[in-house]
Amino acid sequence: QVQLVESGGGLVQAGGSLRLSCAASINIFSINAMGWYRQAPGKQRELVAIITSGGSTNYADSVKGRFTISRDNAKDTVYLQMNSLKPADTAAYYCNLVDRRVGDYWGKGTLVTVSS
């Protein structure tokens, strides 16, 4: 059973920054992809950013240029650096791990609130 633990959420003013962390209970070196998703109240969960084992990244249009996803394989941790935060970024942020051998796992989420 893989565990993903998110941290780093909180309350921040618009224009501010936060860095989310997702610590995995397994070695992530060869994991196909890890990503961050978010879900705002009353809305569907949406992809924010994803990073592959090869280091390729993809971002939602709404966060391009403001958010950066990275991974530290030595620490089995994925990060999401969020800059220039907007009230529209307010949501619960979830870490996801997907691998054809290991399976598909989610963390319990961390709440980000951006005040105007």
Contacts in CASP RR format, 6 or more apart in sequence:
PFRMAT RR
TARGET T0000
AUTHOR 0000-0000-0000
METHOD contacts of the structure
MODEL  1
QVQLVESGGGLVQAGGSLRLSCAASINIFSINAMGWYRQAPGKQRELVAI
ITSGGSTNYADSVKGRFTISRDNAKDTVYLQMNSLKPADTAAYYCNLVDR
RVGDYWGKGTLVTVSS
1 25 0 8 1.000
2 24 0 8 1.000
2 25 0 8 1.000
2 26 0 8 1.000
2 97 0 8 1.000
2 102 0 8 1.000
2 103 0 8 1.000
2 105 0 8 1.000
3 24 0 8 1.000
3 25 0 8 1.000
3 105 0 8 1.000
3 107 0 8 1.000
4 22 0 8 1.000
4 23 0 8 1.000
4 24 0 8 1.000
4 25 0 8 1.000
4 95 0 8 1.000
4 96 0 8 1.000
4 97 0 8 1.000
4 105 0 8 1.000
4 106 0 8 1.000
4 107 0 8 1.000
5 22 0 8 1.000
5 23 0 8 1.000
5 107 0 8 1.000
5 108 0 8 1.000
6 20 0 8 1.000
6 21 0 8 1.000
6 22 0 8 1.000
6 93 0 8 1.000
6 94 0 8 1.000
6 95 0 8 1.000
6 107 0 8 1.000
6 108 0 8 1.000
6 109 0 8 1.000
6 110 0 8 1.000
7 20 0 8 1.000
7 21 0 8 1.000
7 23 0 8 1.000
7 110 0 8 1.000
8 18 0 8 1.000
8 19 0 8 1.000
8 20 0 8 1.000
8 21 0 8 1.000
8 110 0 8 1.000
9 18 0 8 1.000
9 20 0 8 1.000
9 93 0 8 1.000
9 110 0 8 1.000
9 111 0 8 1.000
9 112 0 8 1.000
10 18 0 8 1.000
10 110 0 8 1.000
10 111 0 8 1.000
10 112 0 8 1.000
10 113 0 8 1.000
11 113 0 8 1.000
11 114 0 8 1.000
11 115 0 8 1.000
12 18 0 8 1.000
12 85 0 8 1.000
12 112 0 8 1.000
12 113 0 8 1.000
12 114 0 8 1.000
12 115 0 8 1.000
13 114 0 8 1.000
13 115 0 8 1.000
14 85 0 8 1.000
14 86 0 8 1.000
14 87 0 8 1.000
14 114 0 8 1.000
14 115 0 8 1.000
14 116 0 8 1.000
15 83 0 8 1.000
15 84 0 8 1.000
15 85 0 8 1.000
15 86 0 8 1.000
15 114 0 8 1.000
16 83 0 8 1.000
16 84 0 8 1.000
16 85 0 8 1.000
16 114 0 8 1.000
17 81 0 8 1.000
17 82 0 8 1.000
17 83 0 8 1.000
17 84 0 8 1.000
17 85 0 8 1.000
18 82 0 8 1.000
18 85 0 8 1.000
18 112 0 8 1.000
19 79 0 8 1.000
19 80 0 8 1.000
19 81 0 8 1.000
19 82 0 8 1.000
20 36 0 8 1.000
20 79 0 8 1.000
20 80 0 8 1.000
20 82 0 8 1.000
20 93 0 8 1.000
20 95 0 8 1.000
20 110 0 8 1.000
20 112 0 8 1.000
21 77 0 8 1.000
21 78 0 8 1.000
21 79 0 8 1.000
22 34 0 8 1.000
22 35 0 8 1.000
22 36 0 8 1.000
22 77 0 8 1.000
22 78 0 8 1.000
22 79 0 8 1.000
22 80 0 8 1.000
22 95 0 8 1.000
22 107 0 8 1.000
23 75 0 8 1.000
23 76 0 8 1.000
23 77 0 8 1.000
24 31 0 8 1.000
24 34 0 8 1.000
24 76 0 8 1.000
24 77 0 8 1.000
24 78 0 8 1.000
24 97 0 8 1.000
25 76 0 8 1.000
26 76 0 8 1.000
26 102 0 8 1.000
27 73 0 8 1.000
27 76 0 8 1.000
28 34 0 8 1.000
28 71 0 8 1.000
28 73 0 8 1.000
28 76 0 8 1.000
28 77 0 8 1.000
28 78 0 8 1.000
28 97 0 8 1.000
29 53 0 8 1.000
29 73 0 8 1.000
30 53 0 8 1.000
30 99 0 8 1.000
31 53 0 8 1.000
31 97 0 8 1.000
31 98 0 8 1.000
31 99 0 8 1.000
31 102 0 8 1.000
32 52 0 8 1.000
32 53 0 8 1.000
32 98 0 8 1.000
32 99 0 8 1.000
32 100 0 8 1.000
33 50 0 8 1.000
33 51 0 8 1.000
33 52 0 8 1.000
33 53 0 8 1.000
33 97 0 8 1.000
33 98 0 8 1.000
33 99 0 8 1.000
34 50 0 8 1.000
34 51 0 8 1.000
34 71 0 8 1.000
34 78 0 8 1.000
34 95 0 8 1.000
34 96 0 8 1.000
34 97 0 8 1.000
34 98 0 8 1.000
35 47 0 8 1.000
35 48 0 8 1.000
35 49 0 8 1.000
35 50 0 8 1.000
35 51 0 8 1.000
35 69 0 8 1.000
35 78 0 8 1.000
35 95 0 8 1.000
35 96 0 8 1.000
35 97 0 8 1.000
36 47 0 8 1.000
36 48 0 8 1.000
36 49 0 8 1.000
36 50 0 8 1.000
36 69 0 8 1.000
36 78 0 8 1.000
36 80 0 8 1.000
36 93 0 8 1.000
36 94 0 8 1.000
36 95 0 8 1.000
36 96 0 8 1.000
37 45 0 8 1.000
37 46 0 8 1.000
37 47 0 8 1.000
37 48 0 8 1.000
37 93 0 8 1.000
37 94 0 8 1.000
37 96 0 8 1.000
38 45 0 8 1.000
38 46 0 8 1.000
38 48 0 8 1.000
38 89 0 8 1.000
38 91 0 8 1.000
38 92 0 8 1.000
38 93 0 8 1.000
38 94 0 8 1.000
38 112 0 8 1.000
39 45 0 8 1.000
39 46 0 8 1.000
39 91 0 8 1.000
39 92 0 8 1.000
39 94 0 8 1.000
40 90 0 8 1.000
40 91 0 8 1.000
40 92 0 8 1.000
43 91 0 8 1.000
45 94 0 8 1.000
46 60 0 8 1.000
47 58 0 8 1.000
47 60 0 8 1.000
48 59 0 8 1.000
48 60 0 8 1.000
48 63 0 8 1.000
48 67 0 8 1.000
48 69 0 8 1.000
48 80 0 8 1.000
48 93 0 8 1.000
49 57 0 8 1.000
49 58 0 8 1.000
49 59 0 8 1.000
49 60 0 8 1.000
49 63 0 8 1.000
49 67 0 8 1.000
49 68 0 8 1.000
49 69 0 8 1.000
49 80 0 8 1.000
50 57 0 8 1.000
50 58 0 8 1.000
50 69 0 8 1.000
51 57 0 8 1.000
51 69 0 8 1.000
51 70 0 8 1.000
51 71 0 8 1.000
51 78 0 8 1.000
55 71 0 8 1.000
57 69 0 8 1.000
59 65 0 8 1.000
59 67 0 8 1.000
59 69 0 8 1.000
62 88 0 8 1.000
63 82 0 8 1.000
63 89 0 8 1.000
66 82 0 8 1.000
66 83 0 8 1.000
66 84 0 8 1.000
66 85 0 8 1.000
67 80 0 8 1.000
67 81 0 8 1.000
67 82 0 8 1.000
67 83 0 8 1.000
68 80 0 8 1.000
68 81 0 8 1.000
68 83 0 8 1.000
69 78 0 8 1.000
69 79 0 8 1.000
69 80 0 8 1.000
69 81 0 8 1.000
70 78 0 8 1.000
70 79 0 8 1.000
70 81 0 8 1.000
71 77 0 8 1.000
71 78 0 8 1.000
71 79 0 8 1.000
72 78 0 8 1.000
72 79 0 8 1.000
78 95 0 8 1.000
80 93 0 8 1.000
82 89 0 8 1.000
82 112 0 8 1.000
85 112 0 8 1.000
85 114 0 8 1.000
86 114 0 8 1.000
87 114 0 8 1.000
87 115 0 8 1.000
87 116 0 8 1.000
88 114 0 8 1.000
89 112 0 8 1.000
89 114 0 8 1.000
90 112 0 8 1.000
90 113 0 8 1.000
90 114 0 8 1.000
91 111 0 8 1.000
91 112 0 8 1.000
92 109 0 8 1.000
92 110 0 8 1.000
92 111 0 8 1.000
92 112 0 8 1.000
93 109 0 8 1.000
93 110 0 8 1.000
93 111 0 8 1.000
93 112 0 8 1.000
94 106 0 8 1.000
94 107 0 8 1.000
94 108 0 8 1.000
94 109 0 8 1.000
95 106 0 8 1.000
95 107 0 8 1.000
95 109 0 8 1.000
96 104 0 8 1.000
96 105 0 8 1.000
96 106 0 8 1.000
96 107 0 8 1.000
97 103 0 8 1.000
97 104 0 8 1.000
97 105 0 8 1.000
98 104 0 8 1.000
98 105 0 8 1.000
END
